[in-house]
Amino acid sequence: MESKSNANRLFYGSCFALITTAFSFAIAAGILDQLKTELGLTAGEAGLITSMWFLGFPISMVIGGLIYHKVGGKVIMQFAFFAHVIGILLLIFSGSFTGLLVANLLIGLGNGCTEAACNPMIADAYEGNKMSTMLNRFHMWFPGGIALGSLLSGFMTKMGIMGVNQIWLLLVPAFIYGYLFLGQTWPKAKVQEASTLGGNIKAMFTPLFLFIAVCMSLTAISEFGPNQWVSLILSKSGAEPMIILALTAGLMAVARYFGGNMVAKFDQTGVLLGSAILATIGVYLFSTQTGAMAYVAAIIFALGIAYFWPNMIGLVATKVPKSGALGMSFVGGVGMFANTIFQPIIGGWIDSDRAAASAAGLTGDELELVAGQETMLTMTIFPGILIVLFTLLYFWLKNKKDDDVVPVAAH
């Protein structure tokens, strides 16, 4: 394990890399409606652009996990930096549908490399419950960055800085993390089997790991589905969409800061089950409430999805430790690939619900609100299924006696 100062610098660099990821998500969501109007896109086409962000993520996460112990996290993050910078510049200067597809794909590749390199680095750099705490605090910067990015995007819009001109902001955290990672050495794997590809793959072909992967696909779409479309869906609800996004992300960041304490008290599976229940209630409220109550829905939704991502990664690290960096990257990749599949589908749901509302005689703001809420109601199916799956997982792990499962306290 590296020295404390080196581990901390790597951790801070990881946080700024994740802020870059968050900014790309938040600002892309903030300008999605503007780009849709400027380029004359349907919601389905806008969903396809968004899906490229999610497609690049799993590709680079899985490849990064495969080569992590061969080339090292340092090389992976060097690629992330160049993918981020080139993708951001292309996003600014392309001005076309095809250019936006390629730009979002490159940014997604950079985002996936960030997860592939930084998750195992943190797991190897810190011991005991400190690792759980640092993983949650690392992942707090995704919602934290979204909150900050959403507020900055809203402020720039009010100042007349519109569309792709807001994308320049993404270069700030990108260059900061590039500097922090410069010249640093990375820690070695703590579990010997975790550093061998054969050991990783053997551990991944187990019922527990495959079950976790299925759960991850649903937790990811439960989190990113409503978040990515909140601007379009809630724009006519009487609530300010970017404030909803910032409120949701800000609460998630605070919750993740205290994530280590929650896991120590309720165990990962208990935390995940409670999260699924709250997420289902939150998405349902989004589908039925307007005005001030939309902010209440955002609070419940935020508390529901806050612990999904870091604790699904942590579940792999603690319950299937021999899967190593590849296991963590694969599970994260599954989550992002699920979004690649479902983002255009959700866009299609919006188009279909809008057509149905129009056929019923609705027009203007009422049409947009009814269509958006109907789509949100459909999305409750994702966290709803998770309630069942996490209940099964809770009792499964409670009764499981397996040498490959390490105590949660060790995470």
Secondary structure as UniProt FT lines:
FT   HELIX           4..39
FT   HELIX           43..71
FT   HELIX           73..93
FT   HELIX           97..125
FT   HELIX           128..139
FT   HELIX           141..158
FT   TURN            159..160
FT   HELIX           163..170
FT   HELIX           171..181
FT   TURN            182..183
FT   HELIX           192..195
FT   HELIX           197..204
FT   HELIX           207..233
FT   TURN            235..238
FT   HELIX           241..257
FT   HELIX           259..288
FT   TURN            291..292
FT   HELIX           293..305
FT   TURN            306..307
FT   HELIX           308..319
FT   HELIX           321..323
FT   HELIX           324..359
FT   TURN            360..361
FT   HELIX           364..379
FT   HELIX           381..399
FT   TURN            403..404
FT   HELIX           408..410
//
